[in-house]
């Protein structure tokens, strides 16, 4: 991608890989290095930063034009998923590690996804996911992004995304689609 531009307004971003919140000033020159799932990874004079979907206007990008459809198949989505669980899995395919151009489902980072009914009769999505490296400072940001994506589903009333470390992630967990995107096959 590598598009160079000036920020149209001050924008809050997340520094990569620390996960710290930073403010990028109006007029700062940035280079878009990745645009996936509606979020943008930009290179600045201070390193990489992630700009969320709600702030794409700071890049001069029309938010409606930046939306993408991720309802394609993935070999990492379980065949026995209910319709509502499949909707959750498809929303999770809009979540990306800002340094890797493959969604968290195809990376094999999502270990479990279930929709439970609460005592009040509400639908609660419960997701267990991991990261490619336990020390990644972006973990809470990626988990929050996953939770907010899940909450866009009409029939989901609540969502919990838990970061887990067992089993340890390895490249063998990447889906066929992810491996193709990464040039591994």
Helices and strands as residue ranges (DSSP letters): E 3-6, E 11-15, E 21-24, E 29-36, E 39-44, E 47-51, G 53-59, H 83-92, E 110-117, E 123-129, H 139-150, E 158-163, G 171-173, H 176-181
